[in-house]
Amino acid sequence: MNDDIGHLIKIVDEQLKKRFDKDLQKFDLTLSQMRVLWFLKSKGGRTSQKDIEDFLQVSHPTVVGLISRLKEKKFVEITTNPEDHRSRIISATPKAEVFYKDSDRRKMLSENLICNNLTPEDVVELKRMLLIICSNLKDSEDIFLDNSINLKEGGYISECNQNTR
C-alpha cells in the first residue's frame, strides 16, 4: 500500500464517503448533505449559508447546490435574512428533525469504527494531528503556485516520511 500521507487521507475519505453514501440512500441523502444537516443541528437548526460555507470549507456554488438539493428533498427551508437581504438563512424542517434522531446513532457508530483499535490517547493525538494538517493546508493555499518557495534539502515530504520509519 502507498504510505504517502496524502494518499492515505484520500483512501480514508473515499472509504467513509462510500460507506455513508450507501447507508444514507434510504434517506435520499449524500455524505455532503448529511454534513450540512449535522452542522445545522449543531447551530440549533438554523444558520446562515455563509456559516455553512465556512464550516465545510467549500465554494459558494457548492453550498448553493447542496442547500438547493436539501430544499428539494424538504430537509431545509431557505429565507432571506431580514437584517441583511444579501444573506440567506437556512433552517431545518421537521423532516430533518426525524433524520437527526437516527443520525446521532449513525455518527457515534462511524466514530467508533474510525477509532476502533485506537487507545483514547491515540484518538486525542489523531485529532491533534489532523487539526494541525488542516491548519497547514488552510494557511498555505498558494504554496503550489508560489515558485519562490524553497524547501530545505529533503523537503517536507522527506521529513514526514523519516518520522514514520
N, C-alpha and C positions, 0 to 999 in steps of 0.2 A: 504494500500500500504506500502511496505517496505520502510522506510525512511533512510536507510543507504546511505551515500553519494556515495559510490562506485556503489551501485545498481542503484541509480537514474541516475548517469552519464552513466551507461551501457544502461539503458532504453532510455535515450535521444539519445545516439549514435545509437542504433538499430532503433529507430523511424526515425531519419534523414536518415540513410542508406536505410531503406525500401522506404521512400518517393523518395529519389533521384534515387535509382536504378530503380524504376518503371518509373519515369519521363525520365530517361536517356535511356530507352530501344529504343526509336526512333533514337538515335544516336549510338546504339550498344556500349554504354559505361557503366562502373560501377562508383560508387562514388569515389573509389580509383583512377581510371583512370582520372576522371574529376579533382581530386585534383592535379594530375601531370600536366594536361593541364593548370589549373589555375596558378600553380607555374611557369610553362614555360612562360605564358603570363606576369606574374609579373617581369620576367627576360628578357623581350624583345623578347621572342620566342626562346631563346637559352640559354642553361646552361649545366653544367656537370652532369653526372649521380650521382656523389658523392654529389653534392648540393641537388639533389632530395632526396637522402637517408637521408641527414641531415635534410631537411625540413620535410619530412614525419615521420622521426624517426622510420624507419623500416630497416630490414636487407637488405644486398646487394642482396641476391637471390630474395627477394620480389620485389625490384625495377627492377631487370633484367626481371622478369616475367611481371610486369606492362608495362615496356617500350617495351618489345617484342610484347605484345598484341597490344599496341598502334601503333607499326610499322606495324604489320599485317593488322590493320584497316586503315592504311595510314594517321594517325594523326601526326606521328613524323618520322623523319629521324635520323639515328644514324651514326656518323662519328667518326673517331679516332682523338684525339687531336694532332695536328701536333707538339705541344711543349712537349707533354708527351704521348708517344704511349701506355702507360698503361691506360690512361684516355679516356673516351668516351664523346662526345658532343652530346646532344640531341637537335634537332631543330624542331620547329613546322612547319607543312606543310600548304598549302593553305586550306586543309580540316579542320585543326584545327582553322584556321582564321575564317572560316564560323561558326564553333561551338562557338568561342569567342563572336561573335555578339549576339547570343542567351544566352550565359552563364552569361553575365553581368546582364541581367534582372533576370535570374534564381537565381543568387547569392543574389541580392537585395531582391527578394521575400522570399528567405529562411531566410535571416537575419531578415526581418520584421516579419515572422512567429515566429521565435525563440524569438524575443524581444516583441511580442505582449503583452500588459498589463504590460509592464515594463516602468518605467519612464526613461528619459535619464540618470539620476543619477544612477538608478538601473543597466542600461546597463554598465556604466563605472565601477561600483562596481563588477558586474558579471565578466567582463573581467579581472579586477584586481585580483579577487579571483581565476579564472581559471588559470591565469599565475602563481600564487603562487603554486597552486596544481601541475601544470606541472613541475615547478621547484623542488618542494618537491619530486615528483616521480622520476625525472631525477637524482637528487642528491643522491637518496637513492636506487639505483638499487639492491643492495645486502642486503637490510635490512632483508629480509626473510631468507637469508642464513646464516646470522651472529647471532649465538646463544649467543654471548657475549653482545648483546644489551639488556639493562634492561630498560624497560619503567617504569616511575614513577607510583606509585599506581594509578589505574584507567586507565592508558594508554591514548594514544592519542584519541582513539575512544570515550572513555567516555567524554573526554574534548570536542570533536567536538559535541557530542550529547547534552551535557549540554548547549552549546552555542546556540542550535537551539530550546530549550524549553522555 
